[in-house]
């Protein structure tokens, strides 16, 4: 039983480390609520040819209910560290 718990904890730690390492070269440039603002920002980044990725934090266990509440959905937009300056410049347009 202790061996099973130890393996589970080890797996969780490995997953956490992998998430941290995979996000190492990405920088948060914008955080918004609702899809309207999200699509405006994404369009600006796409127009400039800037690669980005999006995360939706704080979904919790009831995310099936929250997805219908458009104004409560949070979007975090990340760009590569090398393109941070270009992204900020594009968002200011």
C-alpha positions as CSV (number, residue, x, y, z in Angstrom):
1,X,0.0,0.0,0.0
2,X,2.8,2.4,0.9
3,X,4.5,1.5,-2.3
4,X,1.4,2.4,-4.3
5,X,1.1,5.8,-2.6
6,X,4.8,6.5,-3.2
7,X,4.5,5.7,-6.9
8,X,1.4,8.0,-7.2
9,X,3.2,10.9,-5.5
10,X,6.3,10.3,-7.7
11,X,4.1,10.4,-10.8
12,X,2.4,13.7,-9.6
13,X,5.8,15.3,-9.0
14,X,7.1,14.2,-12.4
15,X,4.0,15.7,-14.1
16,X,4.4,18.9,-12.2
17,X,8.1,19.2,-13.3
18,X,7.2,18.4,-16.9
19,X,4.6,21.2,-16.9
20,X,7.1,23.7,-15.4
21,X,9.8,22.8,-17.9
22,X,7.4,22.9,-20.9
23,X,6.3,26.4,-19.9
24,X,9.8,27.6,-19.3
25,X,10.2,29.6,-22.6
26,X,6.7,31.1,-22.6
27,X,5.6,34.5,-21.1
28,X,2.1,35.6,-20.1
29,X,1.3,38.7,-22.2
30,X,-2.5,39.0,-21.7
31,X,-5.2,37.6,-19.5
32,X,-8.9,38.2,-20.3
33,X,-12.4,37.0,-19.4
34,X,-14.9,36.1,-22.1
35,X,-14.4,35.0,-25.6
36,X,-15.0,38.4,-27.3
37,X,-11.8,40.0,-25.9
38,X,-9.9,36.7,-26.3
39,X,-10.6,36.6,-30.1
40,X,-9.6,40.3,-30.5
41,X,-6.2,39.6,-28.9
42,X,-5.7,36.4,-30.8
43,X,-6.4,38.1,-34.1
44,X,-3.9,40.8,-33.4
45,X,-1.2,38.2,-32.6
46,X,-2.1,36.1,-35.7
47,X,-1.9,39.2,-37.9
48,X,1.6,39.8,-36.8
49,X,2.6,36.2,-37.2
50,X,3.3,35.7,-33.5
51,X,3.0,32.1,-32.1
52,X,1.0,31.9,-29.0
53,X,-0.7,29.4,-26.7
54,X,-3.7,29.7,-24.5
55,X,-4.5,28.2,-21.1
56,X,-7.8,28.3,-19.2
57,X,-6.9,28.2,-15.5
58,X,-9.3,27.9,-12.5
59,X,-11.7,25.5,-14.2
60,X,-12.2,23.3,-11.2
61,X,-14.4,20.3,-11.2
62,X,-17.6,22.1,-12.4
63,X,-16.1,23.2,-15.7
64,X,-19.0,21.7,-17.6
65,X,-21.4,24.2,-16.0
66,X,-19.0,27.2,-16.2
67,X,-18.4,26.8,-19.9
68,X,-21.9,28.2,-20.6
69,X,-21.1,31.4,-18.5
70,X,-19.2,33.3,-21.2
71,X,-18.0,36.2,-19.1
72,X,-16.5,34.0,-16.4
73,X,-14.1,32.0,-18.6
74,X,-10.5,33.2,-18.1
75,X,-8.0,33.0,-20.9
76,X,-4.3,33.4,-20.4
77,X,-2.4,34.1,-23.6
78,X,1.3,33.2,-23.7
79,X,4.0,33.9,-26.3
80,X,7.6,32.8,-26.6
81,X,10.0,34.9,-24.6
82,X,11.8,35.8,-27.8
83,X,8.6,37.3,-29.2
84,X,7.4,39.1,-26.1
85,X,8.4,42.6,-27.4
86,X,6.7,42.0,-30.7
87,X,3.5,40.7,-29.0
88,X,3.3,43.8,-26.7
89,X,3.8,46.0,-29.7
90,X,1.1,44.2,-31.6
91,X,-1.3,44.5,-28.7
92,X,-0.8,48.2,-28.4
93,X,-2.0,48.8,-32.0
